[in-house]
Amino acid sequence: MNDKSPASPPLVVGISGASGSMIAKASVDELLRRDVPVALVCTNDARMVWQDEIDEPYKDVLSQWREHPHFVDYSVGDTRAPIASGTYPTLGMVVVPSSMSTVAGIAHGMANNLLLRAADVCLKEGRKLVVVPRETPLHAIHLENLLTLARMGVVVLPPEPAFYLRPSSIDDLVGFFVRRIMVAAGIDQDMGDEYRYTGPAE
């Protein structure tokens, strides 16, 4: 764990054990590039998925993030971390990616690890919570849990590609979706000209 405390309220980023490590990495990179304070919690399963999806080891990327003055990370088992308390101010939380197990845990008030507890805090304190679910196809229980979250005010943001922008690489797809996350989390007001749909060409 990094013992630094962000100078201003951080955005909590949770990474759970679902496919989509590239989006998680790009999201944290972008937040730190903008000097937005980040408090990170990553599950053990997420680290294993990361190993399968990204060439650069998680521990190496984490070491780079820890060099940023506005970054702090906590162990998933550290339920005494500041982000586990509603008295600790945050900008809200993004869970990216979110496994269906994590979706279920949040939807049903489970708080047996720090990621779930931090999400539960956002719900009880009325803070922004964005969940990026990764699963397909979705069965009825998945859909019911996502509906439960949506009814509680959670932004459910599946990582759908914007084919109308004619992406030419995975980086294009990830870049678009990271901007969607920035808007959903309240960091940006809109998508900006680069990603704005302007209608069919004449």
The 8 nearest C-alpha neighbors of each residue, nearest first, counted from 0:
[[1, 73, 72, 2, 74, 71, 3, 65],
 [0, 2, 71, 72, 3, 65, 73, 70],
 [3, 1, 0, 4, 71, 72, 73, 70],
 [4, 2, 1, 71, 5, 70, 68, 69],
 [3, 5, 6, 71, 2, 69, 70, 1],
 [6, 4, 69, 7, 36, 9, 3, 70],
 [5, 7, 4, 8, 69, 36, 9, 68],
 [6, 8, 5, 9, 36, 89, 69, 4],
 [9, 7, 89, 88, 90, 5, 36, 10],
 [10, 8, 36, 37, 89, 90, 38, 11],
 [9, 11, 90, 37, 91, 92, 89, 38],
 [10, 12, 92, 38, 39, 37, 9, 91],
 [13, 11, 39, 93, 92, 94, 38, 10],
 [12, 14, 94, 40, 41, 114, 39, 95],
 [13, 15, 41, 95, 96, 94, 45, 42],
 [16, 14, 45, 42, 97, 17, 96, 98],
 [45, 15, 17, 44, 98, 48, 42, 18],
 [18, 16, 98, 96, 15, 97, 133, 19],
 [17, 19, 20, 133, 48, 96, 16, 52],
 [18, 20, 21, 22, 96, 17, 23, 133],
 [21, 19, 23, 49, 22, 18, 24, 52],
 [20, 22, 24, 19, 23, 25, 53, 52],
 [21, 23, 25, 20, 19, 24, 173, 26],
 [24, 22, 20, 26, 21, 95, 25, 27],
 [25, 23, 21, 27, 26, 22, 28, 20],
 [24, 26, 28, 22, 23, 27, 29, 21],
 [27, 25, 23, 29, 28, 24, 177, 22],
 [26, 28, 30, 24, 29, 25, 31, 23],
 [29, 27, 25, 31, 26, 30, 32, 24],
 [30, 28, 32, 26, 27, 31, 25, 33],
 [29, 31, 27, 35, 33, 32, 28, 26],
 [30, 32, 34, 33, 28, 29, 35, 27],
 [33, 31, 29, 30, 34, 28, 35, 27],
 [32, 34, 31, 30, 35, 29, 28, 36],
 [35, 33, 31, 32, 36, 30, 69, 67],
 [34, 36, 30, 33, 31, 37, 69, 9],
 [37, 35, 9, 69, 70, 5, 34, 10],
 [36, 38, 9, 70, 10, 11, 39, 69],
 [39, 37, 11, 71, 72, 9, 70, 12],
 [40, 38, 72, 12, 11, 13, 37, 73],
 [39, 41, 13, 73, 75, 72, 114, 74],
 [42, 40, 14, 13, 75, 15, 45, 39],
 [43, 41, 45, 15, 44, 75, 14, 46],
 [42, 44, 46, 45, 47, 41, 16, 75],
 [45, 43, 16, 47, 46, 42, 48, 15],
 [16, 46, 44, 15, 42, 48, 43, 47],
 [45, 47, 49, 43, 44, 48, 50, 57],
 [48, 46, 44, 50, 49, 45, 43, 51],
 [47, 49, 45, 51, 50, 46, 16, 44],
 [50, 48, 46, 52, 51, 47, 20, 53],
 [49, 51, 47, 48, 52, 53, 56, 46],
 [52, 50, 48, 49, 53, 47, 54, 46],
 [51, 53, 49, 50, 48, 20, 54, 21],
 [54, 52, 55, 49, 50, 51, 21, 56],
 [53, 55, 56, 52, 50, 51, 49, 57],
 [54, 56, 53, 57, 59, 60, 50, 58],
 [57, 55, 59, 58, 54, 50, 60, 53],
 [56, 58, 60, 59, 61, 55, 46, 49],
 [57, 59, 61, 56, 60, 62, 55, 63],
 [60, 58, 62, 56, 61, 57, 63, 55],
 [61, 59, 63, 57, 62, 58, 64, 56],
 [60, 62, 58, 64, 63, 59, 57, 65],
 [61, 63, 65, 59, 60, 64, 58, 66],
 [64, 62, 60, 61, 65, 66, 59, 67],
 [63, 65, 61, 66, 62, 67, 60, 70],
 [66, 64, 62, 67, 63, 70, 61, 71],
 [65, 67, 64, 63, 68, 62, 70, 69],
 [66, 68, 65, 69, 70, 64, 31, 63],
 [67, 69, 70, 66, 5, 65, 3, 36],
 [70, 68, 36, 5, 67, 37, 34, 71],
 [71, 69, 37, 67, 68, 36, 65, 38],
 [70, 72, 38, 1, 3, 39, 37, 4],
 [73, 71, 39, 38, 0, 1, 40, 70],
 [74, 72, 0, 40, 39, 75, 77, 80],
 [73, 75, 77, 76, 40, 0, 72, 41],
 [74, 76, 113, 77, 42, 40, 112, 41],
 [77, 75, 74, 112, 78, 113, 73, 111],
 [78, 76, 74, 79, 75, 80, 113, 73],
 [77, 79, 113, 80, 76, 83, 112, 116],
 [80, 78, 77, 83, 81, 84, 82, 113],
 [79, 81, 78, 82, 83, 77, 73, 84],
 [82, 80, 83, 84, 87, 79, 86, 78],
 [83, 81, 84, 80, 117, 87, 85, 89],
 [84, 82, 117, 81, 80, 116, 78, 79],
 [85, 83, 86, 82, 87, 81, 120, 117],
 [84, 86, 87, 120, 124, 83, 88, 82],
 [85, 87, 84, 88, 81, 82, 83, 124],
 [86, 88, 85, 84, 81, 82, 89, 83],
 [89, 87, 8, 86, 90, 85, 9, 82],
 [90, 88, 8, 9, 91, 10, 87, 11],
 [89, 91, 10, 9, 8, 92, 88, 127],
 [92, 90, 127, 126, 89, 10, 128, 121],
 [91, 93, 11, 128, 10, 12, 129, 127],
 [92, 94, 129, 12, 130, 128, 95, 13],
 [95, 93, 13, 130, 97, 96, 14, 12],
 [96, 94, 131, 14, 97, 23, 93, 13],
 [95, 97, 131, 19, 94, 14, 17, 15],
 [96, 98, 132, 95, 131, 15, 94, 101],
 [97, 99, 17, 101, 100, 16, 133, 132],
 [98, 100, 102, 101, 103, 97, 141, 132],
 [99, 101, 103, 98, 102, 104, 97, 105],
 [100, 102, 104, 98, 99, 103, 97, 105],
 [103, 101, 99, 105, 100, 104, 106, 98],
 [104, 102, 106, 100, 101, 105, 144, 99],
 [103, 105, 109, 101, 107, 102, 106, 108],
 [104, 106, 108, 102, 107, 103, 109, 115],
 [107, 105, 103, 104, 148, 108, 144, 102],
 [108, 106, 104, 105, 109, 103, 144, 102],
 [109, 107, 105, 106, 104, 110, 119, 115],
 [108, 110, 104, 107, 105, 111, 115, 116],
 [111, 109, 116, 115, 112, 108, 119, 113],
 [110, 112, 109, 115, 116, 113, 78, 76],
 [113, 111, 76, 115, 110, 114, 75, 116],
 [112, 114, 75, 116, 78, 115, 117, 76],
 [115, 113, 117, 116, 112, 13, 40, 75],
 [116, 114, 110, 118, 117, 113, 112, 105],
 [115, 117, 110, 113, 119, 118, 114, 83],
 [118, 116, 120, 83, 114, 119, 115, 82],
 [117, 119, 115, 121, 120, 116, 114, 122],
 [118, 120, 116, 122, 121, 117, 115, 123],
 [119, 121, 117, 123, 118, 122, 85, 124],
 [122, 120, 126, 118, 124, 119, 123, 125],
 [123, 121, 119, 125, 120, 124, 126, 118],
 [122, 124, 120, 125, 121, 119, 126, 85],
 [125, 123, 121, 122, 126, 120, 85, 119],
 [126, 124, 122, 123, 121, 127, 120, 152],
 [127, 125, 121, 91, 124, 122, 128, 90],
 [126, 128, 91, 92, 121, 184, 129, 125],
 [127, 129, 92, 153, 91, 93, 154, 126],
 [130, 128, 93, 154, 153, 155, 94, 92],
 [129, 131, 94, 155, 93, 156, 132, 154],
 [130, 132, 156, 95, 96, 157, 97, 94],
 [133, 131, 97, 157, 96, 130, 98, 134],
 [134, 132, 98, 97, 17, 96, 18, 131],
 [133, 135, 136, 137, 132, 99, 98, 17],
 [136, 134, 137, 133, 138, 132, 141, 99],
 [135, 137, 134, 138, 141, 133, 139, 142],
 [138, 136, 135, 141, 134, 142, 139, 140],
 [139, 137, 141, 140, 142, 136, 135, 143],
 [138, 140, 142, 141, 143, 137, 144, 145],
 [139, 141, 143, 142, 138, 144, 137, 145],
 [142, 140, 144, 138, 139, 143, 137, 145],
 [141, 143, 139, 145, 140, 144, 146, 138],
 [142, 144, 146, 140, 145, 141, 139, 147],
 [145, 143, 147, 141, 146, 142, 103, 106],
 [144, 146, 148, 142, 147, 143, 149, 141],
 [147, 145, 149, 143, 148, 144, 142, 150],
 [146, 148, 144, 150, 145, 149, 106, 143],
 [149, 147, 145, 151, 153, 146, 150, 106],
 [148, 150, 153, 146, 152, 151, 147, 145],
 [149, 151, 147, 152, 148, 146, 153, 145],
 [152, 150, 148, 149, 153, 147, 122, 146],
 [153, 151, 149, 150, 154, 148, 128, 127],
 [152, 154, 149, 128, 148, 151, 129, 155],
 [153, 155, 129, 156, 130, 128, 149, 152],
 [156, 154, 130, 153, 129, 131, 157, 149],
 [155, 157, 131, 130, 154, 158, 132, 129],
 [156, 158, 131, 132, 159, 155, 133, 130],
 [159, 157, 156, 176, 160, 131, 132, 133],
 [158, 160, 157, 161, 176, 156, 172, 162],
 [161, 159, 162, 172, 158, 176, 175, 173],
 [162, 160, 163, 164, 159, 172, 175, 165],
 [161, 163, 165, 164, 160, 166, 172, 159],
 [162, 164, 165, 161, 196, 166, 199, 160],
 [163, 165, 162, 166, 161, 194, 196, 195],
 [166, 164, 162, 163, 167, 161, 171, 168],
 [167, 165, 171, 164, 168, 172, 162, 161],
 [166, 168, 165, 171, 169, 172, 170, 164],
 [169, 167, 171, 170, 166, 172, 173, 165],
 [168, 170, 172, 171, 173, 167, 166, 174],
 [169, 171, 173, 168, 172, 174, 167, 175],
 [172, 170, 174, 168, 169, 166, 173, 175],
 [173, 171, 169, 175, 170, 174, 160, 166],
 [172, 174, 170, 176, 175, 171, 22, 177],
 [175, 173, 171, 177, 176, 172, 170, 178],
 [176, 174, 178, 172, 173, 177, 171, 179],
 [175, 177, 179, 173, 178, 174, 180, 158],
 [176, 178, 180, 174, 179, 175, 26, 173],
 [177, 179, 181, 176, 180, 175, 190, 182],
 [180, 178, 176, 182, 177, 181, 183, 175],
 [179, 181, 177, 183, 178, 182, 184, 176],
 [182, 180, 178, 186, 184, 187, 179, 183],
 [181, 183, 187, 185, 179, 180, 184, 186],
 [182, 184, 180, 185, 181, 179, 129, 154],
 [185, 183, 181, 182, 186, 180, 129, 127],
 [184, 186, 182, 183, 187, 181, 188, 127],
 [185, 187, 181, 184, 182, 188, 183, 180],
 [188, 186, 182, 181, 185, 189, 190, 184],
 [189, 187, 182, 185, 186, 190, 181, 191],
 [190, 188, 191, 187, 182, 179, 195, 178],
 [189, 191, 194, 195, 178, 182, 192, 179],
 [192, 190, 193, 189, 194, 195, 188, 187],
 [191, 193, 195, 194, 190, 196, 189, 197],
 [194, 192, 191, 195, 190, 196, 175, 164],
 [195, 193, 192, 190, 191, 196, 175, 164],
 [194, 196, 192, 193, 190, 191, 197, 189],
 [197, 195, 198, 194, 163, 164, 192, 199],
 [198, 196, 195, 199, 200, 192, 194, 163],
 [197, 199, 196, 200, 163, 201, 195, 164],
 [200, 198, 201, 197, 163, 196, 164, 165],
 [199, 201, 198, 197, 163, 196, 164, 165],
 [200, 199, 198, 197, 196, 163, 164, 165]]
